[in-house]
């Protein structure tokens, strides 16, 4: 059994590491906002969806969850595209598959979120 030494990282990260991690995450959000038109459009559509939900007095939770899902998947898609571009700077069919499949995940989440939103709004409209 080995003994820990001074070079081993601490088992529990101090608070300053958590703050650093939040800063890194904010940098990622800023990068996505600056470089990804789809992310900006999805943020705008999420704001519209949340506004409609509030105006109708509809259940906010499913709409919030759908917005979070779509935006999170878009961020994962952006990260995957950057990683694929790093490891495969020239065209490769599998690189294209990885990017297309990730984009497909965002598309499915977006379409199903639209269906959830329409259902929530329709029910609120009928009340």
DAJOLIN-V408684 format. One record per run of one state. SS is the DSSP state (h for helix, s for strand, l for the rest). FROM is the first residue (numbers start at 1). TO is the last residue. If there is no record, write none. Layout:
ss/from/to
SS/FROM/TO
SS/FROM/TO
This chain:
ss/from/to
l/1/14
h/15/35
l/36/36
h/37/56
l/57/59
h/60/87
l/88/92
h/93/126
l/127/127
